[in-house]
Amino acid sequence: MYREPMTHPRRILTIGVAVAILAGCSAELPDLDAAQRDAEAFTAAAAERPDALGILSHSAFRDAAVTSGDTDGDGDGDGDGRTIIEFPSDVTLREVSVTCFGSGEMLVGLAIREASSWSGAETDPTSVECTGEPVTLSLRPDLDTLNAASFRATLTSGSAAVAALALFGDVLD
């Protein structure tokens, strides 16, 4: 029996191994349309509360922070992974509820602006599983007057998710 000699056996083996490795490493993306719908349902329900101050939702991918917003308030949109909610007048923050939908886990945190100064992290970085279950972030007890909040979420495991945030409190006159 005659066989044709393999002209490049190493190249064929290398390509085969590379394809097998990539196939084993590729994480399947969750249904982001469904995750976005779930996030919208969460924010719509939060908006119905009389003490709702602000809501948002954003997609996040592995090792990429939710990126948008103007983090230093100068209007140039130089987002560094935070999304800012500015209030038309001063508010007192009483509750922060956050969740995510999709796959994996997120690390989330919140900073606030009092007058014209960002005072740094007002919540400890909190890990949130992307199961759709809301988590209430622990707040500093003296959050009496603020005019903006900066939210940051980074997907630390899984492939993709949609984060949703709701802020509750009182508008000061």
C-alpha positions as CSV (number, residue, x, y, z in Angstrom):
1,M,0.0,0.0,0.0
2,Y,1.4,3.4,-1.0
3,R,0.9,6.5,1.1
4,E,1.6,10.1,0.1
5,P,4.2,11.5,2.4
6,M,3.0,14.3,4.7
7,T,4.7,17.4,3.5
8,H,4.5,19.5,6.7
9,P,3.6,17.2,9.7
10,R,4.8,19.7,12.3
11,R,2.8,22.6,10.8
12,I,-0.4,20.4,10.8
13,L,0.2,19.3,14.4
14,T,0.9,22.9,15.5
15,I,-2.3,24.2,13.9
16,G,-4.3,21.3,15.4
17,V,-3.0,21.9,18.9
18,A,-3.6,25.7,18.6
19,V,-7.2,25.1,17.5
20,A,-7.8,22.6,20.3
21,I,-6.4,25.0,22.9
22,L,-8.5,28.0,21.6
23,A,-11.6,25.8,21.6
24,G,-11.0,24.8,25.2
25,C,-10.3,28.3,26.4
26,S,-13.1,30.2,24.7
27,A,-15.8,31.3,27.1
28,E,-19.2,31.4,25.8
29,L,-21.0,34.7,26.1
30,P,-24.3,34.8,28.0
31,D,-27.4,36.1,26.3
32,L,-26.7,39.8,26.8
33,D,-30.0,40.8,25.3
34,A,-31.8,38.8,28.1
35,A,-29.4,40.2,30.7
36,Q,-30.1,43.8,29.5
37,R,-33.9,43.1,29.7
38,D,-33.5,41.8,33.2
39,A,-31.4,44.9,34.2
40,E,-34.1,47.2,32.7
41,A,-36.8,45.4,34.7
42,F,-34.6,46.0,37.9
43,T,-34.1,49.7,37.1
44,A,-37.8,50.2,36.2
45,A,-38.9,48.7,39.5
46,A,-36.4,50.8,41.4
47,A,-37.6,54.0,39.6
48,E,-41.1,53.3,40.9
49,R,-40.0,53.9,44.5
50,P,-40.8,57.4,45.8
51,D,-37.3,57.7,47.2
52,A,-35.4,56.8,44.0
53,L,-32.6,59.2,43.2
54,G,-30.9,57.6,40.2
55,I,-30.7,54.4,38.3
56,L,-28.3,53.0,35.6
57,S,-27.3,49.8,33.8
58,H,-24.3,49.0,31.7
59,S,-22.7,46.0,30.0
60,A,-19.3,44.8,31.2
61,F,-16.8,42.3,29.8
62,R,-14.1,40.3,31.6
63,D,-11.3,42.6,33.0
64,A,-12.9,45.7,31.5
65,A,-14.5,48.2,33.8
66,V,-17.8,49.8,33.0
67,T,-16.5,52.8,31.2
68,S,-18.3,56.0,30.6
69,G,-19.0,59.2,32.3
70,D,-17.0,62.3,33.3
71,T,-15.1,61.2,36.4
72,D,-13.6,64.6,37.3
73,G,-16.7,66.7,36.5
74,D,-14.9,68.9,34.0
75,G,-17.2,67.9,31.1
76,D,-14.6,66.3,28.9
77,G,-16.0,62.7,29.3
78,D,-12.7,61.2,30.3
79,G,-14.2,58.1,31.9
80,D,-11.9,55.9,33.9
81,G,-14.3,53.0,34.4
82,R,-16.8,55.0,36.4
83,T,-20.3,56.2,35.6
84,I,-21.4,59.4,37.3
85,I,-24.9,60.3,38.3
86,E,-25.2,64.0,39.0
87,F,-28.2,65.3,41.0
88,P,-29.8,68.7,40.2
89,S,-29.8,69.6,43.9
90,D,-28.2,68.2,47.0
91,V,-29.4,64.8,48.2
92,T,-28.9,62.5,51.2
93,L,-28.1,58.9,50.2
94,R,-29.8,56.2,52.2
95,E,-29.5,53.0,50.2
96,V,-27.5,51.7,47.2
97,S,-28.8,48.5,45.5
98,V,-26.7,46.8,42.9
99,T,-27.1,43.6,40.9
100,C,-25.8,42.0,37.7
101,F,-27.1,39.6,35.1
102,G,-25.1,37.3,32.9
103,S,-22.2,35.2,34.0
104,G,-19.6,35.5,36.6
105,E,-19.0,38.0,39.4
106,M,-18.4,41.7,39.6
107,L,-16.5,43.9,42.0
108,V,-18.5,47.1,42.6
109,G,-18.0,50.4,44.5
110,L,-19.3,53.9,44.9
111,A,-17.7,57.3,45.5
112,I,-19.6,60.5,46.2
113,R,-19.1,64.2,45.5
114,E,-19.8,66.7,48.3
115,A,-19.9,70.3,47.0
116,S,-17.1,70.2,44.5
117,S,-14.9,67.6,46.1
118,W,-14.8,63.8,45.4
119,S,-14.3,62.3,48.8
120,G,-13.1,58.8,47.6
121,A,-14.6,55.4,48.1
122,E,-17.8,55.6,50.2
123,T,-18.4,51.8,50.0
124,D,-16.0,49.0,50.4
125,P,-15.4,47.2,47.1
126,T,-18.1,44.5,47.1
127,S,-18.3,41.3,45.2
128,V,-21.6,40.6,43.5
129,E,-22.5,37.3,41.8
130,C,-24.3,37.8,38.5
131,T,-27.4,35.9,39.5
132,G,-29.8,38.9,39.4
133,E,-30.1,39.0,43.2
134,P,-29.8,42.6,44.5
135,V,-27.1,43.4,47.0
136,T,-27.3,46.5,49.3
137,L,-24.0,48.2,49.6
138,S,-22.9,49.3,53.1
139,L,-22.7,53.1,53.2
140,R,-20.7,55.5,55.4
141,P,-23.1,56.7,58.1
142,D,-22.5,60.4,57.6
143,L,-23.6,60.8,54.0
144,D,-25.6,63.9,54.7
145,T,-25.2,66.1,51.6
146,L,-23.9,65.1,48.2
147,N,-24.5,66.2,44.6
148,A,-23.1,63.3,42.6
149,A,-22.3,59.6,42.8
150,S,-19.7,57.7,40.9
151,F,-20.3,54.0,40.3
152,R,-17.6,51.5,39.2
153,A,-18.1,47.8,38.3
154,T,-15.5,45.4,37.0
155,L,-16.3,41.8,35.9
156,T,-13.8,39.7,37.8
157,S,-15.0,36.3,36.6
158,G,-17.2,35.0,33.8
159,S,-17.3,36.4,30.3
160,A,-19.9,39.2,30.2
161,A,-22.7,40.7,32.3
162,V,-24.9,43.7,32.7
163,A,-24.6,45.7,35.9
164,A,-27.6,47.6,37.3
165,L,-27.6,50.2,40.1
166,A,-30.3,52.1,42.0
167,L,-29.7,54.9,44.5
168,F,-32.3,55.8,47.1
169,G,-32.5,58.7,49.5
170,D,-33.9,62.2,50.0
171,V,-33.7,65.4,48.0
172,L,-32.7,68.3,50.2
173,D,-34.4,71.6,49.7
